[in-house]
Amino acid sequence: MAHSTHEIPSTEERFEFKSETKRNLIIAALIGVVMVAIGSFLLSKGWSIGVWESHGGEHPATGHEVAGHAEHGGEHGATLFARIIANIWMNSVYFLGISVVGAFFIAYNYIAKAGWSSSIKRVAEAIPSFVIVPGVILIILMALPSTRHIVMHWTHDGIMDPASEHYDKIIAGKAWYLNLPFYFLRLIAYVTVWYFGWKAIRKYSLLEDEMGGLENYYKGRNASKLFMVFFAVTASTSAWDLSMVIDTHWFSTMFGWYHLASWHVAGLATMMLTILLLKDQGYLKIVNESHLHDLGKFIFGFSVFWTYVWFSQYLLIFYANLPEETIYFRERFTGFQGRYWWPFHISLVLNFFFPFLILMARNSKRRPTFLKLGSVSVIIGHWFDFYQMHMPGIAKDQGGIGIIEWGTTLTFASLFIYFIANELSKANLYPKNHPFLEESMHHDI
């Protein structure tokens, strides 16, 4: 009866994507590109601005190096061009994962018949609109020999040919899986099915607004089931194909879970931050402390889960007596002049300690300030997580965090925000005819 005295907000809300905001985001993306160019020029001249840089420009990029790269990526130092490609690849994988998690979130809430999340469903629906951008970039990078040889050591000529001086028996043993036709097929399948799977779910959600009834709800739920079946497999295989295979000799049976946990919690934090920023602008009036609390529990829980898998992957090497697997961590602790030691440990601090301490208490998961702090910590922290996954294997002794990294991330983040805001503006901010919206409007825990 206590709720009866409260006025129920209207379910009609439209987000306005202002032309000024569009212009600022485009300018920010262009500034990012300029920063990459400036950072590359400065490093090629032996100047560095940032931390963990290639001091003195040990390997300034010459025309010959840029065109050909070090012929055997695992045996020689990298070039400045390799660092640029590493940044593009790493940010593409990171933002691809955050984007697809929006569809993942919708799908498992559909399947679970969860009512509480229906009032924030449109935010999750908007995020996967960006999948196509990093997806296409990854396909292009793999299609060009000059860039795929930088990212993927196993693509070099002669690696799997016993008659070649570059023959690698370990890599050749994986030829049934690591071959370009099969790899391209998988990569295109990830991007295509994830993107169009989201489009199908989104389509039925919008039709539900127009037509009412339950027909489109059930169609959206069935589309979610199909998406989840595909994602259940590809969440792991994409982790192998996009990240683990960079260190071709190394493997971990935990890596698929670890990679998905990183994507998932970063995606949840992005949803939370988007919701809070929309509420700051006067939108999403139906979303209350209980919705924020539930989403905050997801972020807190999966931060702990990520840490559990992170530690399990580390511990199993010693527990199972696999000394040959320690190279992965040795490169990140002491390899390449120790330039990856700080990023590796910053990732652990931002992804576990900060969210654990900030979001542990019940009240902190109901206060926007704490939720913003926790979400920003997770988003930045998992950027560092993907940085330490990719950079040692691609950029090697050229790795650093400076103008190139800031510029690349600024460009990706600006485009990401542009796509989300644009998608949010296309439909009502609530699925007004969703069968569980009434339940969500009265959500109280």
C-alpha positions as a printed Julia matrix, in Angstrom:
445×3 Matrix{Float64}:
  0.0     0.0     0.0
  2.96    2.29    0.58
  3.61    2.47   -3.15
  0.11    3.61   -3.98
  0.86    7.17   -2.86
  3.8     7.48   -5.25
  3.21    8.82   -8.69
  4.32    6.33  -11.37
  6.52    8.06  -13.97
  5.47    7.99  -17.6
  6.74    5.18  -19.8
  7.15    7.66  -22.66
 10.72    8.91  -22.74
 12.86    9.75  -25.76
 16.56   10.45  -25.64
 17.66   13.48  -27.62
 21.02   13.09  -29.34
 21.89   16.74  -29.86
 23.79   17.9   -32.93
 26.33   19.62  -30.66
 27.06   16.33  -28.91
 27.43   14.57  -32.27
 29.89   17.2   -33.43
 31.93   17.01  -30.21
 32.19   13.23  -30.41
 33.35   13.35  -34.04
 35.92   16.02  -33.15
 37.13   13.89  -30.22
 37.55   10.88  -32.52
 39.58   12.99  -34.96
 41.69   14.38  -32.12
 42.47   10.78  -31.17
 43.72   10.07  -34.7
 45.9    13.21  -34.58
 47.29   12.14  -31.21
 48.33    8.78  -32.68
 50.1    10.57  -35.54
 51.87   12.98  -33.17
 52.86   10.19  -30.78
 54.25    8.13  -33.66
 56.26   11.08  -34.96
 57.73   11.87  -31.53
 58.71    8.26  -30.89
 60.27    7.92  -34.34
 62.48   10.89  -33.38
 63.43    9.29  -30.08
 61.19   11.41  -27.87
 58.67    9.86  -25.49
 55.73   11.37  -23.62
 54.0     8.95  -21.3
 54.89    6.02  -19.07
 56.59    2.69  -19.82
 57.6     4.15  -23.19
 60.33    2.95  -25.55
 62.84    5.36  -24.08
 65.2     6.71  -26.64
 63.22    5.06  -29.42
 65.16    1.78  -29.48
 63.6     0.75  -32.76
 62.41    3.8   -34.71
 60.21    2.73  -37.59
 61.83    2.94  -40.97
 60.05    2.43  -44.24
 61.56   -1.04  -44.63
 60.54   -2.12  -41.12
 57.02   -0.8   -41.43
 56.48   -2.63  -44.68
 58.01   -5.9   -43.66
 58.07   -5.96  -39.84
 60.48   -8.31  -38.1
 60.13  -11.47  -40.13
 59.89  -13.74  -37.12
 57.79  -11.86  -34.56
 58.65  -14.18  -31.72
 62.42  -13.85  -32.2
 63.05  -10.18  -32.93
 62.05   -6.83  -31.52
 58.94   -5.1   -32.77
 58.62   -1.84  -34.67
 56.74    1.33  -33.9
 54.22    0.32  -36.56
 53.62   -2.89  -34.6
 52.73   -0.83  -31.56
 50.14    1.15  -33.54
 48.62   -2.06  -34.93
 48.65   -3.6   -31.45
 46.66   -0.64  -30.12
 44.09   -0.89  -32.89
 43.75   -4.65  -32.43
 43.55   -4.46  -28.64
 40.95   -1.67  -28.6
 38.93   -3.46  -31.28
 38.79   -6.64  -29.19
 38.01   -4.7   -26.02
 35.17   -2.63  -27.49
 33.84   -5.59  -29.49
 33.43   -7.48  -26.23
 31.76   -4.63  -24.36
 29.37   -4.21  -27.29
 28.34   -7.86  -27.62
 27.78   -8.1   -23.86
 24.73   -5.86  -24.34
 23.1    -8.58  -26.45
 24.33  -11.23  -24.02
 22.68   -9.37  -21.11
 19.36   -9.05  -22.94
 19.46  -12.71  -23.99
 20.04  -14.25  -20.57
 17.44  -11.97  -18.99
 14.93  -13.0   -21.66
 15.65  -16.66  -21.09
 15.44  -16.3   -17.3
 12.16  -14.35  -17.65
 13.71  -11.68  -15.45
 11.33   -8.81  -14.87
 13.53   -6.33  -12.99
 15.77   -5.6   -15.99
 13.05   -4.62  -18.45
 13.24   -0.93  -17.46
 16.97   -0.79  -18.36
 16.62   -3.08  -21.37
 16.87   -0.3   -23.95
 20.32    0.71  -22.7
 21.56   -2.86  -23.14
 19.9    -2.95  -26.58
 21.78    0.15  -27.74
 25.29   -1.02  -26.84
 25.64   -3.85  -29.46
 25.09   -1.35  -32.29
 28.87   -0.79  -32.2
 29.75   -4.47  -32.79
 30.09   -3.94  -36.52
 32.84   -1.29  -36.23
 35.53   -3.2   -34.27
 34.41   -6.39  -36.03
 35.13   -4.98  -39.48
 38.44   -3.51  -38.28
 39.57   -6.93  -37.02
 38.63   -8.57  -40.33
 40.56   -5.91  -42.28
 43.65   -6.27  -40.07
 43.64  -10.01  -40.67
 43.0    -9.61  -44.41
 46.1    -7.47  -44.94
 49.35   -9.52  -44.88
 51.38   -6.56  -43.59
 49.21   -6.31  -40.46
 48.21   -9.91  -39.81
 51.88  -10.95  -39.68
 52.38   -8.37  -36.93
 49.44   -9.57  -34.82
 49.58  -13.31  -35.5
 52.99  -14.96  -35.51
 51.5   -18.21  -36.85
 50.58  -16.54  -40.17
 54.21  -16.09  -41.28
 55.33  -18.0   -44.35
 57.13  -21.25  -43.6
 56.0   -21.56  -39.97
 54.14  -24.77  -40.73
 56.37  -26.02  -43.57
 58.89  -28.68  -42.42
 61.18  -27.7   -45.31
 61.39  -24.06  -44.18
 64.06  -22.61  -41.91
 61.23  -20.92  -40.01
 59.4   -24.18  -39.31
 57.87  -24.39  -35.83
 56.8   -27.88  -34.82
 54.5   -26.73  -32.01
 52.63  -24.25  -34.2
 52.5   -26.74  -37.09
 50.73  -29.17  -34.76
 47.87  -26.66  -34.53
 47.52  -26.26  -38.3
 44.13  -27.99  -38.35
 42.76  -25.04  -36.34
 45.22  -22.26  -37.14
 44.87  -21.85  -40.88
 43.68  -18.72  -42.63
 40.56  -20.07  -44.39
 39.18  -21.57  -41.17
 40.27  -18.54  -39.1
 38.54  -16.09  -41.47
 35.42  -18.23  -41.41
 35.33  -18.09  -37.61
 36.1   -14.38  -37.43
 33.4   -13.46  -39.95
 30.93  -15.78  -38.19
 31.53  -14.06  -34.83
 30.92  -10.58  -36.17
 28.02  -11.53  -38.45
 26.03  -13.73  -36.06
 26.59  -11.5   -33.05
 25.54   -8.38  -34.97
 22.53   -9.82  -36.76
 21.52  -11.81  -33.69
 21.31   -8.51  -31.83
 19.45   -6.94  -34.77
 16.8    -9.68  -34.56
 16.33   -9.22  -30.81
 16.18   -5.46  -31.26
 13.67   -5.74  -34.12
 11.2    -7.76  -32.07
 11.62   -5.4   -29.13
 10.7    -2.4   -31.28
  7.8    -4.26  -32.89
  6.54   -5.0   -29.4
  6.35   -1.24  -28.8
  4.26   -0.77  -31.93
  1.95   -3.77  -31.8
  1.66   -4.79  -28.15
  0.64   -8.32  -27.26
  2.97  -11.22  -26.55
  3.82  -12.42  -30.06
  6.93  -10.28  -30.48
  7.99  -10.92  -26.89
  8.1   -14.66  -27.6
  9.88  -14.08  -30.91
 12.48  -11.99  -29.12
 12.86  -14.69  -26.49
 13.35  -17.36  -29.16
 15.92  -15.17  -30.93
 17.69  -14.81  -27.57
 17.81  -18.58  -27.15
 19.44  -19.01  -30.56
 21.88  -16.2   -29.79
 22.83  -17.81  -26.48
 23.47  -21.21  -28.05
 25.88  -19.61  -30.52
 27.44  -17.29  -27.94
 27.95  -20.14  -25.47
 30.45  -21.66  -27.89
 31.91  -18.57  -29.53
 32.55  -16.72  -26.26
 35.4   -19.2   -25.7
 36.54  -19.74  -29.3
 36.66  -15.98  -29.92
 38.84  -15.62  -26.82
 41.28  -18.11  -28.32
 41.15  -16.54  -31.78
 41.36  -12.89  -30.8
 43.66  -12.94  -27.78
 45.2   -16.26  -26.71
 46.51  -17.15  -30.17
 48.72  -14.04  -30.18
 51.02  -16.01  -27.85
 50.82  -19.05  -30.12
 52.95  -21.44  -28.06
 51.06  -20.71  -24.87
 47.58  -21.86  -23.91
 45.3   -21.98  -20.9
 42.2   -24.09  -20.34
 40.82  -21.22  -18.23
 41.33  -18.52  -20.83
 37.85  -18.62  -22.38
 36.21  -18.02  -19.01
 38.77  -15.41  -18.06
 38.29  -13.5   -21.33
 34.48  -13.65  -21.13
 34.51  -12.54  -17.49
 36.6    -9.52  -18.48
 34.27   -8.64  -21.35
 31.15   -9.24  -19.27
 32.0    -7.13  -16.25
 33.3    -4.28  -18.43
 30.04   -4.41  -20.4
 27.97   -4.35  -17.2
 29.98   -1.37  -15.91
 29.4     0.42  -19.22
 25.65   -0.19  -18.88
 25.69    1.11  -15.33
 27.62    4.25  -16.22
 25.31    4.91  -19.19
 22.21    4.53  -17.0
 23.61    6.86  -14.33
 24.59    9.51  -16.88
 21.12    9.31  -18.45
 19.52    9.71  -15.03
 21.73   12.75  -14.4
 20.17   14.28  -17.52
 16.65   13.57  -16.3
 16.0    10.34  -18.2
 15.06    6.86  -16.92
 12.86    8.1   -14.09
 11.45    4.6   -13.59
 14.89    3.21  -12.78
 15.22    3.31   -8.98
 17.75    2.33   -6.31
 16.68   -1.3    -6.47
 17.51   -1.56  -10.18
 20.89    0.05   -9.55
 21.42   -2.29   -6.6
 20.77   -5.38   -8.73
 23.05   -4.23  -11.54
 25.64   -3.24   -8.93
 25.49   -6.79   -7.54
 26.18   -8.11  -11.02
 29.26   -5.88  -11.32
 30.48   -6.78   -7.83
 29.87  -10.51   -8.34
 31.52  -10.76  -11.72
 34.49   -8.7   -10.54
 35.05  -11.38   -7.92
 34.45  -14.11  -10.52
 37.01  -12.51  -12.88
 39.54  -12.49  -10.05
 38.81  -16.13   -9.25
 39.43  -17.18  -12.86
 42.47  -14.88  -13.11
 44.04  -16.5   -10.06
 43.02  -20.02  -11.13
 44.74  -19.54  -14.48
 47.87  -18.35  -12.66
 47.75  -21.02   -9.95
 47.1   -24.02  -12.22
 50.48  -23.55  -13.9
 52.14  -24.37  -10.58
 49.49  -26.75   -9.25
 49.6   -28.86  -12.41
 53.39  -28.54  -12.74
 53.44  -26.86  -16.17
 56.74  -24.93  -16.19
 56.53  -24.45  -19.97
 53.46  -22.24  -19.43
 55.22  -19.76  -17.14
 56.57  -17.8   -20.14
 53.25  -15.93  -20.4
 53.64  -14.45  -16.92
 57.41  -14.08  -17.14
 57.02  -11.79  -20.15
 54.57   -9.66  -18.19
 56.66   -9.54  -15.01
 60.27   -9.25  -16.13
 60.29   -9.43  -19.93
 60.86   -6.49  -22.29
 62.72   -4.42  -19.66
 59.83   -4.92  -17.23
 57.58   -2.51  -19.12
 54.47   -4.67  -18.6
 54.85   -5.19  -14.85
 52.85   -2.1   -13.86
 49.97   -2.56  -16.35
 49.62   -6.18  -15.24
 49.29   -5.26  -11.57
 47.24   -2.1   -12.15
 44.71   -4.38  -13.85
 44.41   -6.49  -10.69
 44.01   -3.45   -8.43
 41.37   -1.71  -10.56
 39.43   -4.86  -11.41
 39.32   -6.48   -7.99
 40.42   -4.37   -5.04
 38.66   -1.12   -5.99
 35.27   -2.59   -7.0
 35.42   -5.06   -4.09
 35.96   -2.33   -1.52
 33.7     0.25   -3.17
 30.71   -2.0    -3.93
 30.81   -4.52   -1.08
 28.32   -2.71    1.18
 24.61   -2.73    0.36
 24.25    1.05    0.54
 27.18    1.66   -1.82
 25.36   -0.31   -4.52
 22.44    2.13   -4.19
 24.41    5.38   -4.37
 25.26    6.83   -7.8
 28.62    8.25   -6.67
 29.93    4.88   -5.5
 28.48    3.13   -8.54
 30.16    5.61  -10.88
 33.5     5.13   -9.1
 33.17    1.35   -9.29
 32.09    1.39  -12.93
 34.88    3.72  -14.06
 37.4     1.6   -12.14
 36.18   -1.56  -13.91
 36.08    0.02  -17.39
 39.61    1.42  -17.08
 40.84   -1.68  -15.29
 39.72   -4.05  -18.0
 41.29   -1.81  -20.62
 44.53   -2.53  -18.75
 43.56   -6.21  -18.66
 43.29   -6.36  -22.46
 46.42   -4.23  -22.77
 48.48   -6.78  -20.88
 46.83   -9.63  -22.82
 47.82   -8.24  -26.23
 50.73   -5.83  -26.04
 53.56   -8.16  -24.94
 52.81  -10.52  -27.82
 52.37   -7.84  -30.52
 54.23   -4.67  -29.5
 56.91   -6.5   -27.49
 59.77   -4.09  -26.61
 57.92   -1.15  -28.19
 55.07   -1.24  -25.68
 54.21    1.75  -23.56
 51.33    3.91  -22.45
 51.57    7.32  -24.05
 50.03    9.54  -26.69
 49.5     6.63  -29.1
 47.5     4.65  -26.53
 45.52    7.66  -25.35
 44.72    8.7   -28.91
 43.66    5.23  -30.09
 41.41    4.71  -27.07
 39.91    8.2   -27.42
 38.97    7.49  -31.03
 37.37    4.14  -30.21
 35.58    5.49  -27.1
 34.2     8.52  -29.0
 32.83    6.35  -31.81
 31.46    3.88  -29.26
 29.57    6.63  -27.41
 28.33    8.05  -30.73
 26.85    4.71  -31.8
 25.21    4.09  -28.4
 23.7     7.58  -28.2
 22.48    7.35  -31.79
 20.79    3.98  -31.11
 19.24    5.24  -27.87
 17.65    8.13  -29.76
 15.86    5.8   -32.2
 13.28    4.39  -29.8
 11.45    4.96  -26.55
 13.78    4.53  -23.56
 11.39    1.94  -22.1
  9.93   -1.12  -23.86
  6.48    0.23  -23.06
  4.55   -2.9   -24.07
  6.95   -5.39  -22.5
  4.96   -7.87  -20.36
  7.28   -7.41  -17.36
  7.61   -3.62  -17.44
  4.91   -3.17  -14.78
  6.85   -5.53  -12.51
 10.03   -3.57  -13.12
  8.31   -0.26  -12.36
  7.49   -1.56   -8.87
 10.83   -3.31   -8.33
 11.81   -3.04   -4.66
 14.47   -5.01   -2.82
